[in-house]
Amino acid sequence: MFTGIIEETGILSERKQGVLSAQIRICCRKVLQGTKIGDSIAVNGICLTVTSLASDSFTADVMAETMRRSSLSETAMQGVVNLERAMAADGRFGGHMVSGHIDGTGKITAICREENAVWYTLQTEERLLHYIVEKGSVALDGISLTVANVGSQEFQVSVIPHTQRETALSQKTVGSIVNIECDVVGKYVEKFLLEKKEEKPKSRVSESFLTEHGFL
């Protein structure tokens, strides 16, 4: 589990591409502290397992499903990526609950500055917009952000200078693809309500029943 508070940015220094999967190497410093092989690190919001460690980098295997769902295949070599270690049990929950399981991607269609904030407009699929709620939370490339507006085909977030400066968002331009993870709480609530609705027994009250008992 992650919180969406980026610890540092790293560099995608190597990608060994398979037919559908890949192995990547990320150059970094801070997230290596205390990290062991088998630990989880979110790379642009994707929960990956550390498979090897060096003094200035780590490697991770990326399965085909992750490559399909995320923007990792489109991340350029030497590209900047957001990094966050899994949350410690005694850590602070500074963002929101982020699982590191990407729902899909979105395309930045506009970037606009408003005094000390930068507005990003993103276009994405209807199935993802279904779970994106105004003033709710969304993770973009692993960054916990508050949704400012939601339309029929796009949504907007507003970013403070610190987030802009300390994450890979500063490298994004109009047309860039970003990973999206919708708020996991909303997905679980919807599944629970749908299952409860299906479990509801059908009423045995019918027109013939009412007639038989003198109601009609």
Secondary structure, 3 states (H helix, E strand, C coil): CECCCCCEEEEEEEEEECCCCEEEEEECCHHHCCCCCCCEEEECCEEEEEEEECCCEEEEEECHHHHHHCCHHHCCCCCEEEEEECCCCCCCCCCCCECCCCCEEEEEEEEEEECCEEEEEEECCHHHHCCCCCCCEEEECCEEEEEEEECCCEEEEEECHHHHHHCHHHHCCCCCEEEEEECHHHHHHHHHHHHHHHHCCCCCCCHHHHHHCCCC
